[in-house]
């Protein structure tokens, strides 16, 4: 294991340290990162205190891991201060990120249209989730409202994810996958997403298993949603390597076989490519 593969994890939240909520994100992240070839050297659990988070972030950057992943503190309330603390620890300004702001607005509008939220659009607490350390970029959250955040600082990349396990996993398994595969597998990556208007993974399992077996170079992941919240399910196909044309061909072949398999299961009229 080379030094460049080292990962540190920060689990942030008073609710963890007072025992109100059990931390399951550490176990899941360690397992996933290890399977990709990453080496988790340190996990730190921190209170929602700006100066503490900032100091620990500064110390971690001095150690120089390849990746730092934070979990928690991205929401709209006053105690969600992870991004402000990261900015303080690095010495960066917080700035309103227009793409992230639009992502937050679109997500609330979508949830309002589905009858899940009483009101769509933005207000100051919601807009707070789009204030990023300068230079950071947003990661689409397919489950919740707060975007993930990716920030490169020298040779370290800081990834900030929500603390809600379903949201953390949703971002990790979708919009973060290209970065993870490029970082730990090497080269570049290609990702395609197909949305199925069906939220029952068991109905699609035969097609998913067949594609996984027939295309071993493809990482295939279905993103389950909470029953009753959405009638859609995203299936993500990713390939990593050095030859972009080969990767595109691999993904397209797997995608074609997946569409055929879902068609055979009677789901042909429920498919759309994203």
Secondary structure, DSSP 8 states (H G I E B T S, - for coil): --GGGEEEEEEE-HHHHTTSS---HHHHHHHHHHHHT-EEEEEEEE-S-HHHHHHHHHHHHHHT-SEEEEES--SSSTT--HHHHHHHHHT--EEE-HHHHHHHHHHHHHHHHTTSSS--S--HHHHHTTEEETT-EEE--SSSSS-EEEEEETTEEEEEE-SSHHHHHHHHTTTTHHHHHHHHT-SEEEEEEEEES---HHHHHHHHHHHHHH-TT-EEEEE---TTT-S-EEEEEEEEES-HHHHHHHHHHHHHHHHHHHHHTT-GGGEEE-
